[in-house]
Amino acid sequence: NYVWHAVTLQQSIGYSMVLRIYVFLMIAAPLYVWLAAKKFWYPLLPAGAIWLVSGHFGLVSRDALTGELLSMTVLPWQMVFAAGVSLGAAIVQRVPLPRSHALLTASMLMVVGGTALLVIGDPVSPQIHDWLMVRNDHFWTGVSKTLQSPLRLLYLLALVYLVMALPNTPLIRLIHGAKADN
C-alpha cells in the first residue's frame, strides 16, 4: 500500500508533493504557452477558473494515507505559473506595462500595508491578532505560504508590479542590474 501511494504521488512526505506540481505544470505548460501566443493574458482564464472554483468549493486534494489536506497543491501554483507565462508573453509581445499613479499607490499600500499589519498590528491589536490566527481557515482571506487565497496572490502581483514599475529604486535597480548568467 505504501509503495503504491509513493509511486502514484499520493504521499505528502518530504518533497514528493512537489512532484505532483511539476507533473501538472508540465502537462499544462503547452496549453498555457499556446494560449499566451494568441494573447498574453489568455492563460489566466483557465488558470483563474481552476483556482477560484477549486478554492471556493474546497476541492483540494487530501493525502491518501492520512486524509490531511495537502499544502503543496497545484491549485495556487498553477495560477502563479500561468501569471508567469502571461508576463513572459507580454514581454516578448512588447506589451507596455500599465503605468498608473493609482495602480502604483494601490500596490504600495498592499505591500507596505500588509507587512505593517503583520509586524506592527499583530502585537498591538487583539482583533488583528485574532484575525491573523484564523485567516487561513478561509479561501478568500488566507495568507498561507501556499499562495492559495486571492489576498495572497494579490500581494504577490502587487510586489511584482512594484519591481517592474520602479526599476530605478536602489534595491530594485540591483535586481534589474543582475547579469543573466548570475
N, C-alpha and C positions, 0 to 999 in steps of 0.2 A: 504494500500500500504506500509506504513512504517513498520507495523508488519511483512508482508511477506518478505520484504528486510532484516529485522533483523533475522528472522527465517532461511532464506536461505543464511545467511552470506554474503550478498551483501552490507552491510553497512561498512563504514570506520570510524565510530565514535568511539572514545575511543580505546579500545584494541580488538574490535571484529575482526579486520583483523588477529590478532594472531591466532584466532580460525581456520581460513582458512588454515593457515600454519600448525597448528597441525593436522588438518584433513588430509591434503595432505601427511604429513610426516608419519602419522600412516598407510595410505594406501600404501605408497612407501616403508616403512621400511622393511616389509618381503621380498620384491623383492631385495632390496639393501643388506640385510643380507645374503640372499641366494646366490646372485652373489659374495659377498665378501668371502663366504665359499669356492667357486670354486677357485678364485684368488683374492687376496686382492684388486686389482685395478679395477676389473670389474664394481663396482658400479659407477665409474667415467665416464664410457662410456655413459650410458643413461642419467645420470645427466648432463654431459657436453653437450650432443647433445641438450637436452631440453633447457639448459641455453643459449648456443650460438645461436641457431636458434630463440628462443623467444626474446632474447635481440637484436640480429642484426636486426630482422624484426619488432621489436617494438610490439610484441604480448603480451603486458602487460594488465592486467585487468583494467577496469575502474569502478569507483564507480557507482552503479546502479541509485543512486538518483542525484548525482551532475555531473557525467561524467568525473570527475577528475581521472588522473592516480593514481593507488594505490601505495603507497610507501612501504607497507609491503607485497609484493607478494611472492609467492612460488618460483618464478624464481631464485633469487640468493640464497635463504636459502636452497633449496633442494640440490644445489651444495655443499654448506658448510656442510650440513648434510651427503651427500654421501662421502665427503672427510673425515669426522669424522668416518664414518662406515669403510671406507677403512683403515684409520690409526689404528683403533681398531683391525681390522682383521690382519693387518701387525704385530702388537704387539703380538697378540695371535699366529699367524703363525711363529713368531720369524724371521721375515724378517729383515735383518740388515739394519740399517739406512745408506744410501749412504754418505760416508764421503769424501768430495772433497774440496780442498782448493778453487777451482774456484767457487763451489756452495756456500761455506761459504762466500766468498768475495762478490759474487753477492747478496746474501741475506742481508748481512750487508749494502751494498750500497743501496739496495732497501729500507730498513727500515730507515737507518740513512739519506740517501739522500732525501727520501720522506718527512721525518719530517723536515729536514733543508729547503727544498723547501717551505714548508708551513710557518715555523716560521721565517726564515731569508729572503727568496726570495720574499715573498708576499709584505712586506713593502718596500723593496729596489727597486724592478724592476717593472715598469708599465706593461711590457709584461707578466711577470709571474702573476701579479695580474689580468690582463685581461683574461688570460687563466684559472686561478682558478675560475673566475666568471662564465665562460661558460662551464666548463668541464663536468658538469652533464647533459648537453644537448645531449651528445653523449655516446652511449653504450660503445664504446671501451676505452674511457679515463675517464669516470665519476668516481668520488671517493666519491659518496654519501654514507650515512650511511646504505643504503640498500644492500651494497656489490654487486651491480648489475654489475659493469664493470669488465673486465679481469684485469685491472690495480689494482683495489681494492682487488680482490681475490688473485692476485699475492703478493700483500703487506701482506695480512693475512697469506698466506702459507709461505712466507719468514720469518715472525715473528715466526710462529710455528716451522719451521726448526731450527731457531736460539735457541729456547728454548730447543729443543731436542738435538741439536748438541753440545751445550755448557752448559752441566749440572753443571759445576763447577764454573761458573762465580758467583759473590756474590749474585745478585738478583735472578738469575735463580736457584741457589743452595737452596735458601729459598723456592721457589715454589716446587722443587722436594722433599724437606725435609718435606713438609706438610703431616700430617697423613691422612689416607684415611677417617677417621671419622671427620676430621676438616672442 
